[in-house]
Amino acid sequence: MSKPTLSPQAWAIIEARSHDPFAWLGRHEHADGGVCIRVFKVRAEKVWLLPEGGKAQAMKRIEGTDVFEKHWKGGNFEKNYRLRIENHEGHQWEEEDVYRLSPFLGEVDLHLTGEGNHYEQYRVMGAHVREHEGLSGVGFAVWAPAADRVSVVGNFNHWDGREHQMRVRGSSGVWELFIPGLCEGETYKFEIRAKNGDVFSKADPYAQQMELRPATASVVHNPKHYTWSDKAWVENRPVKQAADKPMSIYEVHPGSWRRADNTYLNYRDMAHQLVEYCTWMGYTHIELMPVTEHPFDGSWGYQTVGYFAPTSRFGSPDDFRYFVDYCHQHDIGVFLDWVPAHFPKDAHGLARFDGTPLYEHEDPRLGEHKDWGTYIFNFGRNEVRNFLTASALFWLDEFHLDGLRVDAVASMLYLDYSRNEGEWVPNRFGGRENLEAVEFLKQFNVLVHERFPGAVTMAEESTSFPMVSRPVYLGGLGFTMKWNMGWMNDTLSYFEEDPVHRSYHHHALTFSMVYAFTENFILPFSHDEVVHGKGSMPQKMPGDDWQKFANLRLLYAFMFTHPGKKLQFMGLEYGQWPEWNFDASLSWDQANFMPHRGLQLMQRDLNHVYKDEPALHEVDFEGGGFQWLDCNDSSQSILSYVRRDKNGGEVVVVLNLTPVPRENYRLGVPKPGAYEEILNTDAEKYGGSNLSNAGGCVADNQSWMNQPHSIVMTLPPLSAVVFKPKA
């Protein structure tokens, strides 16, 4: 059979390589007043046009093709019509002709996307249940500027990319298609034909729900069903999360915090159990390791594919909304670990999305993290920056999250991060800073703080890059806070030393105060410290079991009395013996027995003392909140200091970093009168030796340590003692 004579437009559609099927399919009026309607149906034997209130009219197949058409030389045929289709088995159904409809994306949407300023892009890109020209359905939109053709595929069209070919909107690179009759719950992908003829399927970068791995399709989600009940929390967030408020963050990996019969907890069950536990323990916030959708469990969520989709491992997006809502109703904030630094190379993800390096740099010296086997975002491209800023704002907007912890910021800031000479490209000034990433981070922080008052941004940044947590208008990156990785490394290094050697490493604990107020710091003991052979927290500590847990109690007390907000990974609060395993529940049975139970009870009391005492949290980021009493007693490995609140209220902290008790230890104090012992980590209920000061001490007028008064106290072994002047 000879090939029918058709226009290049027609053959592009038939061969599934059209960038504008609307130009030929659908209803078209001619200059002579005639009308032509064409449809392309690959599984149809017969097709009829169904005008509203009129008689069905058979369409004629163009021989040798799956195109059906109907012409009117004169008169007209109404614009609103449906199709009746019959397949080769004789089954019939009716549907709308998608190619008779006008575009649903506005010019403003396209313009803002192109310039990188469409901050609510998640409302138009991806798949959205919507009304269009009086019809209910789903509007699909995706950015793929180098594609030769893009189609929506799913069960509704047998995953056949010939069926629902999209149109590209001018030079924007955005493809769109509205499909009437589809609804939430539909699974779909975008089938893309690259310029070189390769055809492949991709998950929707803007999908708000995805299939449970190992399946990789996107799911149409309608976010309008959930009714929130956290208005009071959200309105009060600027006060709750102000710099002078306590912040004790419990870092959680949802897949391994707790399991039921070795299966994951649903977001809703997790909400109830976590809130009950965190309320009892006294944590103020929960920080979730990435729940952005990811294909590989072993990445812990840090190799993200779905930047707008909560992972389906633990339930639906509305289940996740319930999690956040329930936390807020019980006065607990929720942070999310967010990963804009890099993304995986999985075939269904962002990698080489339209057959070209679209989201990533083409040059591997700029575009690949060889250590992690991932691609690096091209922060110099408007649309890529827009994608990421929209993702960040989406989580705060749609899920009411209270802040974002940004992973691997150092890898974003430096072009030579983990690279040898010759493996990186300098910036336009010849330097090593990634100027485009710096500008992206500034924009991200400004937008978050402008649009969501009280929201917190936290940088995991391990270098000396200046002013990470200073406002953009002052030249900073604009983060609310920065993880104090130097404090964490120095402190753990010190505590791993045998006490007999600690006098030689005294500076490791005092050095942090040299730079403590150069940034707004969070003190982190995160998941990274208890994996990959680093040992669990008890395993890091020297000595026998009693000394290990005494050291841990002392370590946590130092953390919670040191300036800075606090973050503690799950399981650390009771000293789980084994390293963290992402693929199993925490060893909760251990928390029922000493010494784990004692450590847990001490951490609980420590949380409550930290929250109840303004001196321990009100002035974390300025020097007026801290004063050394004695930082030079290296021979006895003793540290002592004062924490102050805004009104001059004080607590006094003394650390004995050896297993030697110190009787009649004289400590200089600023104020006269009685001092109450409000925390002693050596208490019997914590598993300690129960040396104490009978509830407190009374200061005499003997000056000591450059203070006008002093107390004489008993300093238990490997312990922290916290005193508060009695009113």
Secondary structure, 3 states (H helix, E strand, C coil): CCCCCCCHHHHHHHCCCCCCHHHCCEEEECCCCCEEEEEECCCCCEEEEEECCCCCEECEECCCCCEEEEEECCCCCCCCEEEEEECCCCCEEEEECHHHCCCCCCHHHHHHHHHCCCCCHHHCCEEEEEEECCEEEEEEEEECCCCCEEEEEEHHHCCCCCCCECEECHHHCEEEEEEECCCCCCEEEEEEECCCCCEEEECCCCCCCECCCCCCCEECCCCCCCCCCCHHHHHHHHHHCCCCCCCEEEEECCCCCCEECCEECCHHHHHHHHHHHHHHHCCCEEEECCCEECCCHHHCCCCCCEEEEECHHHCCHHHHHHHHHHHHHCCCEEEEEECCCEEECCCCCCCCCCCCCCCECCCHHHHEECCCCEEEECCCCHHHHHHHHHHHHHHHHHCCCCEEEECCHHHHHECCCCCCCCCCCCCCCCCCECHHHHHHHHHHHHHHHHHCCCCEEEECCCCCCCCCCCCHHHCCCCCCEEECHHHHHHHHHHHCCCHHHHHHHCHHHHCHHHHCCCCCEEEEECHHHHCCCCCCHHHHCCCCHHHHHHHHHHHHHHHHHCCCEEEEECCCCCCCCCCCCCCCCCCHHHHHCCCHHHHHHHHHHHHHHHHHCHHHCCCCCCHHHEEEEEEEECCCCEEEEEEECCCCCEEEEEEECCCCCEEEEEEEECCCEEEEEEEECCCHHHCCCCCCCCCEEEEECCCECCECEEEEEEECCCEEEEEEECC
